[in-house]
Amino acid sequence: MDGAHAVRQGALLALVVALLVPAPAAAGLEPGNHRVALQHDGRPRVYIVHVPPAARDGQPLPVVLSFHGGGGNAENQQKYSRMDPVADVEGFLAVYPDGTGRMSDRLLTWNAGTCCAYSVVNRVDDVGFTLALLSDLEARQPIERRRVYATGLSNGAMMAWRLAVEASDRVAAIAPVAGARVLKVGQPARPVSVMHFHSVDDPRALYNGGLGPPFPMTTSQVLHSAVEPTIREWAATIGCPAESRVTAELKGQAGTKEAGHTATRYVWGPCRDGGEVVLWKLAGAGHVWPGGLPDYLPRLLGPSTSLVDANVEMWRFFQRFTVPLTR
C-alpha cells in the first residue's frame, strides 16, 4: 500500500514539474538551405530558409522574408536576389516563400490586394500564410520575434507593403523593390519604417503609375501606383516630416555598362516612434533587384545595376528597427 502510494505521488510530482517547466526551444537547423512544406488554409505551401553559420551558436536569429516577383518562385528569388551571402556574414535567416498558382512550382503570385492574378482571383490568404510560416519556422529554429523584416520584388514588394499594414505587430520594417503599394485601405497598428527601391526607367512597374505591359504570353496587366505619391502618403501615415532630404547621390562610372545610371537616396524622418521612410530613386536601371544577378532577362526587365546593393542597404536599415514590446 505504502509503495503504491509513493509511486502515485512520484508520478503526480513528475506531471506537475512537466507542466511548470517550459517546453524546450527549437533545437535549430543546420546551416545551409532547407525546403519546408506546411499546410495553410487547406493548401500545401512551401518556403525555403537559408540558415547562416551563426545558427550553430544556438541563439535566436533575425528573419528577413524575401517574396519573389509575380510569375517567379522561391528558388528563383533566392538565386536572383543574392541575399544569402549577406545573411551568412550578418547572421540572419533569409526566408523565401512560394506564392500560389495553377502549377505548384512556377508562375506563382502573391495576393497583395489588387495584384496579382491567381492569388487575387482565388482570394489566397497570403498574410495568414506568412504568419503561419513564422510560427512554423520558430518551431524549427530560434528566431528573434521582434526582428522580423520583409522585402520582395515587384508583386513580392507589394506583398511586403501589405504586411506593413496588416501585420505591423510582427514585421519591424520593410524594404520593397520595384513594386509600390497597391492596397490603399487599412492603417498599420504602429508605424512601420520603409526603405523602397525603384527605377524611374522601370519598364514594368511604372514609376509614375498606370497600367503596365501585359505579363508575357498573357493579356493580364497590372495597374501600378505612382511611387513618389505612395511614399509621401506612407510618410504622412507614420508621422514623418512632409519634406524629404537627400542623403546620398551616386553616379555610374563612365566607360562601364552603368554609365549614366544614378541612385539618389531621399529620407523622410525622424517620424513617430523613431520611424523613417527612405526612397532609393534609381535611373538607368530596369525592373531589377539592385546588386542582384546581373543581366537577368534584360529584354523583359531592362538593364541590371550594381550602383546600389539593395541587400546591404536594406540590412543596414533593418538593424535599426524592432517591433516594440507589448505592454
N, C-alpha and C positions, 0 to 999 in steps of 0.2 A: 504494500500500500504506500509506504513512505517513498519507495523507489519510483513508483509510477507518478506520484505527486511531484517529485523532484524533476522528473523528465518533462512533465507538463509545464512546470514553472520555467524550466530552461528553454523550452520551445517558445513559450509566451515572451520571455525576455528577448530571445533572438528576433522574434517578429517585431517587437517594439523598436529594437535597435535598427532593424532593417528599414522601418518606416521613418525613423528620425534622421538617419544618415542620408545625405543627398546622393542621388544616383551618380555614378562616376561620369566625368566628362568624356566626350568622344575621344577615342584613342588617337585619332589623327590619321590622315592619309600620307602615303609615301610621296616624296617629291616626284613631280612628273605630271603627265596628263591622265585624267580619269574621265571616262564617259559614263554618265549616271542616268538611269531611267527611273521615272516615277509616274504615278497616275495622278491626274488632277482634273476634276470636273468631268469625269468619265472618259478622259482622253489620255493616251500614253504620251508622255512628254520626256524630253531629253535635255541634258546640259552637259557641257564639258567643263571641268575645273582643272586649271593648271596650278599645281601646288609648288611653291618655291622651296629652296633648300632650308629656309628659316623655319619651316614647319617641323623640322627634326627637333627643335628646342621644346616643342610641346606647348608653346604659348599661343593664345588666341591671335589670329591674324586679321587685318582689314580685308575687305572684299570689294573688288571692282567688277560690277556686272557690265558686260560688253555685248550689246544687242546688234546682230547682223542687219544688213540692209534688206529691203524688200526683194525677194527672189533669191536670197542667199541662204546660208545655214551657218551653224556654229563653227564647223571646221573651216569654212571659208573666212569667217570673221577672225578666227584665231590666226590663220596664216597671213591674211591681208593686213591686219592692223599692226602686227609685230609687237604686241604688248608684252608677250611672255618674258623677253629679256629684261624689261624694266621691272616686271613683277619679281623676277629672280634676284635682282640687285636690291630692290626696295623692300622686299618681304611682304607682298600682299598676294591674296588669292585672286587670280584672273578667271572669271566665270563667263562662259559663252553659252547662253541658252539657245535652243532651237525654237523657232516660231512654228506655225502650223500651215498646212496646205493640203491640196488634193493628194500629193505624194508626201511620204513621211520624212524624206531626207533632202529635198530640194525644192526650189521655188517657194520658199516659206516666207510668211509675212507676220507682222505684229498688229494687233488691234490697238492703234494709238488714238482711236476716237473716230476719225473720218478716213483714215488710211491704215491699212491697205488691204484691198482685195479679199481673199478667202477669210482671213481672220475677222474682218469687219462684217462681211456678209453673214458669217456664221456666229457672230457675237461671242467670239472666243474671249474668255476671261483671262487676259494676259497679266493684269495686275495681280489677280489671285494666284496665278501660276508663279509669278515672281516671288510672292510671299511664301508660297509652299516650297519653292526651290530653296529659299533661305533657311527655312525650318529643316528641310532635308539635309542641306549642307551642314548645318550646325550639329546635326545628329552624327555626322561622319567626321567632322573636323572642327576644332575650337575656332570660333570666329569672334572678332570684336564687334558686338552688336551695334555699337554706337558709331562705327566707322564702316558703313556700307555706302558705296558710291555707284553711280550709274552713268554709262556712256553708251554710244551706239552710232551707227552710220545711217543716214537717210531715214528710212522708216524706223530703224532702230533708235535714231536720235529722237524721233517723235515719241517713241515709247519711253525714253528717258524723261522727256518733258512730262508725259502723263504721270509717271511715278512721282515727279516732283510735286504734283498736285494731290494725287490720291494715296500716296504712301510716304508723306513727308515725315511721319513718325518713325520710319525705318531707313530712309535714304538721307544721308547727310548733305550731299551735294551732287550735282550732275554736270556732265561735260558733253553735250550733244555735238555731233559732227555732221554738217551738211544736211540738216533736217530741222526746220523750225517747228514750233508748237502748233498743232492743228486743232486740238481740242481746247476751245476757248471758254469752257464752262468750268465752274468749281474754283475754289480757293484753297491754297495749302493751309494746313493746320498750323504751320510755323514757317518762317522764312527759309527757303532753300536756295543756297548760293549756286550760281550758274557760270560756267565758262563755255561759251559757244564758239565753234569754228565754222566759218562759211566763206566761200569764194564768191566774189561778185560775178565771176565768169562761169559759175556752175551751170552746166547745160541742162540739168535735170531738176534739181530742187532750186528753182529760180530765186535768186537773191531778192528781187523786188516783188516776188509773189506772182500768182497767176497759175494758169493751167499748164502743167508740164507736158513734155512729149510722152507719147504712149510707151508703155513698157514694151520691150522687144517681143515681137511675134504676137502682140495683143493690141486691142483698141483701148485698153484701160489707161486712164490718165488721172493725175492727182492735182487737186487744187492746193497750191502751196501758199502759206502765209508769208508776207514780206518780212524779212529778217529784222531789220532795224526797228520798225514799229513793235514787233513782237518782243524784242529785247527791252525796249523802253517801257512797254506795258508791264513786263515782269519786274523790272527795276522799281516801278511805282508800286507794284503789288507788295514787294518786300521792304518798302520804306527806304529806297535809295535816293540820293540827290537826283534832281531832274537832268543835270548836265553831266556828261562823262568827261574824262581826261585821258589824254594819250600818254601811255607809259612805255611804249616801245614801237619803233619803226624799223623794219628790216627790208633789205633790197637784195634781189638775186644778183649773183656775180656776173659781170659782163663776160661774154665768151662761153657761158655754160648754158645748159638747157633751161636754167631758171633765170636767165637774163630777162629783165622786165617784170619778174614776179615781185610782189610786195606783200608784206604782212604787217598789219598795224593793230596794236592792242589798245582797246578802249576799255576804261574801267569806270563803273558806277559804284561809289561807295565812299565811306562806310555806310552800310544800310542797317536796318533794325536788327538788333541782337547780334551785331558783328558780321552781318552778311555782306556779300559782294556779288556783283554781276560783271562779267568780263566778255567782251566780244573780240575774237581774233578775226579781223576783216582781211581776207586774202584777195589778191588779184593775180591773174595769170594761171592759176590752178583750176582744175575742173571739179567734178563731183567726187572728191577723193578724201582719203584719210591722210592728213599731213604727216610725213615721216613714215607712212606705211609702205607696203610693197610697191616699188616703182614701176611705172609703165604698165599698170594693170588695166586691161581693156580700154586703151586710150581712145579708140574710135567711139566707144559708148560713153565713157566717163570723162574724157578730156585729160589734160596733162596732169601728171603727178607733181608733188612738190615735197622738198625736204627742208624748205626755208624755216619751217617751224616743225618741231617734233611734238605732235599732239599728245603722245603718251607721257613724255617728260613734263610737258607744261601742265597737263591735267593732274598728274600725280602731285606735282608741287602745289597746285591749287587745292586738291582734295585734302592734303595733310593738315590744312588749317581749320577744317570743319568737322564737327561731331554732332550727332543727334543729342540734344540736351537730356539730362537725366529727368525722368518723370517725377513729379512732385507727389 
